[in-house]
Amino acid sequence: MSSDEVTVDDAARQAAEQARRRRAALLLGDLLPDTTRDERGEDGTSAGSHRDDELLRDVPPHHGG
């Protein structure tokens, strides 16, 4: 078996894997959300900025705050 045959076989295997992943994504959609419920506000937008600011202000000096 020559290196060209291996390269073609690898390319075909990669193409088949990409096609399989595309089909799975179309069928299953997004299985894991980008954010969790506790990271989103009531309207679905990111709600952490106010609480994050409060926590960052409350960092003790010996923690690099």
Secondary structure as the mmCIF struct_conf table of DSSP 4:
data_model
#
loop_
_struct_conf.conf_type_id
_struct_conf.id
_struct_conf.beg_label_comp_id
_struct_conf.beg_label_asym_id
_struct_conf.beg_label_seq_id
_struct_conf.end_label_comp_id
_struct_conf.end_label_asym_id
_struct_conf.end_label_seq_id
HELX_RH_AL_P HELX_RH_AL_P1 SER A 3 LEU A 28
BEND BEND1 LEU A 31 LEU A 32
BEND BEND2 ASP A 34 THR A 35
HELX_RH_3T_P HELX_RH_3T_P1 ARG A 37 GLU A 39
STRN STRN1 ARG A 40 ARG A 40
TURN_TY1_P TURN_TY1_P1 GLU A 42 ASP A 43
BEND BEND3 GLY A 44 THR A 45
STRN STRN2 SER A 46 SER A 46
HELX_RH_AL_P HELX_RH_AL_P2 GLY A 48 ARG A 57
TURN_TY1_P TURN_TY1_P2 ASP A 58 ASP A 58
HELX_RH_3T_P HELX_RH_3T_P2 PRO A 61 HIS A 63
TURN_TY1_P TURN_TY1_P3 GLY A 64 GLY A 64
#
